[in-house]
Amino acid sequence: MAPSDPPAPAVAAPNEPFGQLLVALQPRLLRFLRTLGAAADLEDIAQETMARAWRSRASFDPARGDAAAWLLRIGFRAFLDARKARQPAGCEPDQLATPSVGPVGEASIREETRALLDRLPERERDVLLRFHAEGQSVASIAATLRLPLGTVKSDLHRARARLWALREELR
């Protein structure tokens, strides 16, 4: 390298926009991790998520989906891995996630959930239940209901937000 040559960039030029994208999405990732209850390990999980995303950058295809959704999915997996690493040996994950409330408590939770779901607009409730209860994909729901994919995504987002707000009103 001649003395007049500029130093090589730390990140290859084709990857620079991807790195900028990750940096731009970091605040959203941190908010998402906080909603999962990852406050204690927030920075560690966020850093692990960014490292995984960087290592997997070749697998990201903007034609297949949104960068934020892709990153949040990686963040969720990093959160689950961190939670699993913290759990005591021989303890089932469900035992950590949901304390036993007994049959009366479970009935109360089901009743509260039904009441909250009944307060959602019909289409939003339908989309939410198809996605979360039945495990249908957004694309499958869109095809079944003959709605645009973006509409189903919006309905799902609104239903979750309304459900959360309604739940907070009860608390």
C-alpha positions in Angstrom: 0.0 0.0 0.0 1.4 3.3 -1.0 1.5 6.2 1.5 -1.0 8.2 -0.5 -3.6 5.3 -0.6 -6.5 5.9 1.8 -6.9 3.3 4.6 -9.3 0.4 3.9 -12.7 0.9 5.5 -13.3 -1.2 8.6 -16.5 -2.5 7.0 -16.7 -3.5 3.4 -18.7 -0.9 1.4 -21.5 -3.3 0.4 -22.2 -4.0 4.1 -22.1 -0.4 5.2 -25.8 0.3 4.4 -26.8 -2.9 6.3 -24.8 -1.8 9.4 -26.5 1.6 9.2 -29.9 -0.2 9.0 -29.1 -2.2 12.1 -28.1 0.9 14.0 -31.3 2.6 13.0 -33.4 -0.3 14.2 -31.6 -0.6 17.6 -34.1 1.6 19.5 -37.0 -0.4 18.2 -35.2 -3.6 19.2 -34.5 -2.3 22.8 -38.2 -1.3 23.1 -39.2 -4.8 22.0 -36.9 -6.5 24.4 -38.2 -4.4 27.3 -41.8 -5.6 26.5 -40.5 -9.2 26.9 -39.2 -8.4 30.4 -35.6 -8.5 29.4 -34.6 -5.5 31.6 -31.9 -7.2 33.5 -30.1 -8.5 30.4 -31.3 -5.8 28.0 -27.9 -4.6 26.7 -26.4 -8.2 26.5 -29.4 -9.5 24.6 -29.4 -6.5 22.3 -25.7 -6.9 21.6 -26.1 -10.6 20.9 -29.0 -9.8 18.6 -27.0 -7.3 16.6 -24.1 -9.8 16.4 -26.4 -12.6 15.1 -28.0 -10.2 12.6 -24.6 -9.1 11.3 -23.5 -12.8 11.0 -26.7 -13.6 9.2 -26.9 -10.6 7.0 -26.6 -12.7 3.8 -29.8 -14.5 4.7 -31.8 -11.2 4.9 -34.0 -10.7 1.8 -35.9 -7.5 1.7 -38.3 -9.0 -0.9 -39.4 -11.6 1.7 -40.1 -9.2 4.6 -39.4 -6.2 6.7 -36.0 -5.7 8.2 -37.5 -4.7 11.6 -39.5 -7.9 11.7 -36.4 -10.0 10.8 -34.3 -8.3 13.5 -37.0 -8.6 16.2 -37.3 -12.3 15.4 -33.6 -12.7 15.9 -34.0 -10.7 19.1 -36.8 -12.9 20.4 -34.6 -16.0 19.8 -31.7 -14.3 21.6 -34.1 -13.5 24.5 -35.3 -17.1 24.7 -31.7 -18.4 24.6 -30.7 -16.0 27.4 -33.7 -17.1 29.5 -33.0 -20.7 28.9 -29.3 -20.2 30.0 -30.5 -18.7 33.3 -33.0 -21.4 34.2 -32.1 -23.9 36.8 -31.1 -27.4 35.7 -34.1 -29.7 35.4 -36.7 -26.9 35.3 -39.1 -26.8 32.4 -39.3 -23.4 30.5 -43.1 -23.2 31.1 -42.5 -23.4 34.8 -40.5 -20.2 34.6 -42.8 -18.4 32.3 -46.1 -19.0 34.0 -46.5 -19.5 37.7 -49.2 -22.0 38.6 -52.4 -20.2 39.4 -54.6 -23.3 39.9 -57.9 -24.1 38.2 -59.8 -21.1 39.5 -57.1 -18.7 38.4 -56.9 -20.3 35.0 -60.7 -20.0 34.6 -60.4 -16.4 35.7 -57.7 -15.7 33.1 -59.7 -17.4 30.3 -62.8 -15.4 31.3 -60.8 -12.1 31.3 -59.2 -13.0 28.0 -62.6 -13.7 26.4 -64.0 -10.4 27.7 -61.0 -8.5 26.3 -61.3 -10.3 22.9 -65.0 -9.5 22.7 -64.2 -5.8 22.9 -62.0 -5.9 19.8 -63.5 -5.2 16.3 -64.6 -8.4 14.7 -62.0 -8.5 11.9 -59.1 -7.7 14.2 -60.2 -10.4 16.7 -60.5 -12.9 13.8 -57.0 -12.1 12.5 -55.5 -12.2 16.0 -57.1 -15.6 16.9 -56.2 -17.1 13.5 -52.5 -16.0 14.0 -52.0 -16.7 17.7 -54.5 -19.4 18.5 -54.6 -21.3 15.3 -51.0 -20.7 14.2 -51.9 -19.5 10.7 -49.3 -17.4 8.8 -50.2 -13.8 7.8 -50.1 -14.9 4.2 -52.5 -17.7 4.9 -54.9 -15.4 6.8 -54.8 -12.9 3.9 -55.6 -15.5 1.4 -58.4 -17.0 3.5 -60.0 -13.7 4.2 -59.3 -12.3 0.8 -57.5 -9.3 2.2 -54.3 -7.6 1.2 -51.2 -8.8 3.2 -50.6 -5.3 4.5 -54.2 -5.1 5.8 -53.8 -8.3 7.7 -50.5 -7.1 9.2 -52.2 -3.8 10.2 -55.2 -5.6 11.7 -52.9 -7.9 13.7 -50.8 -5.0 15.0 -53.9 -3.0 16.0 -55.5 -5.9 17.7 -52.4 -6.5 19.8 -52.1 -2.9 20.7 -55.8 -2.6 21.6 -55.7 -5.8 23.6 -52.7 -4.5 25.5 -54.4 -1.2 26.2 -57.6 -2.8 27.3 -55.6 -5.1 29.6 -53.8 -2.1 31.1 -57.2 -0.4 31.8 -58.2 -3.3 34.0 -55.0 -3.1 36.0 
